[in-house]
């Protein structure tokens, strides 16, 4: 069927003009067009033609993909579902939990509801991971989540918050009723025994509770109180339950964050940030100089402040946007100087979740890349897999924009979900940095070896480069090399340093 016959009569003049202009550079043409299209039986429908450059037997041509509006709706629904679902447990993820918590707090402030947040921390999860391996531990999380689902009320929200922690928004709860609710959750964990890899595994949990009523300060404070409560509960031992009670004179999270904002603004103003670099080393003789870029903040006395002591506050308050810009600009200027010095240097740079939604970032980055004449694909941007899942639309857009700017993209902490490669259908990643827990006891853990091998084999099939991070010992190197891992990284090889002084030829022989 000729392509012109696929276009409805009303839109044919519009499409003919496109065909006449098709001798121009593809970049001058629209990427997609909304058209009234026609099936072979003559029925018409609203759809979209998407155009991209291609070639057949060396001859340039334009590839045309036709999408119906129903295709787009189905894709949007799929993206929406992925963006609120935890890939390990199938529960709601942290982002959906936080969005729902905000809505619940708003209702509570209006006096329309009361509720409680529970954080459930599995006590012996490290032992489970040691016994069953990373894949077995993920299976355990999946199974225990089904048990928790069975005891919460139908309108309550259960999410996999992070690692070995689950979170619950329990509606219509008070200080009196929540104690019994928490005890029931605890009893559920204690009574369940999972059979994984012919091993019987069970756990207990400590629980921190934060109440939500009309007097609650804000969403962030509710969560902070639950985190403080679960931290206190863990010090009291397994199965402990702590309901948070505010202390007189205690600073709220908003007040703490306000202090953090002032410190970060002061450090930005005084240029008191420093870049540190850790080598990313080829296992197959590639001597290009690859480094991951880290950031440190200095206090007014010049003492180093580690990222864990300022980045969480920066993420909560939006200051991570300014920090990311500082890191990027200084990374670009350093990178340019390296190439001027004759070094083929590539830098991996992390992007904060907030930066994914920064609509001005790509325009700013394009200007900097042009200004400093940054070599193609010498910058690789990293986003954590968990962040990519919860911000799938934004991550996909950023990754595609970076591709157009001749930058590469990496998914960090990759491989812990039930089907992590599903992400690659939406995100054009060049590098996959394996989740660090896979490296624990790698040389003696069959489960971790099987997981790494499965990911590596699939990555090779998809032409993706793999990086094993947090490598702890020399024995792991031969295991990783045999599996076909491309690059390694870890303090065993070299800790992050302010100097770009690693000898990349040391592994080339």
Order of alpha helices (4+ residues) and beta strands (2+ residues): alpha-beta-beta-beta-alpha-alpha-beta-alpha-beta-beta-alpha-beta-beta-beta-alpha-beta-alpha-beta-beta-beta-beta-alpha-alpha-beta-alpha-alpha-beta-alpha-alpha-beta-beta-alpha-beta-alpha-beta
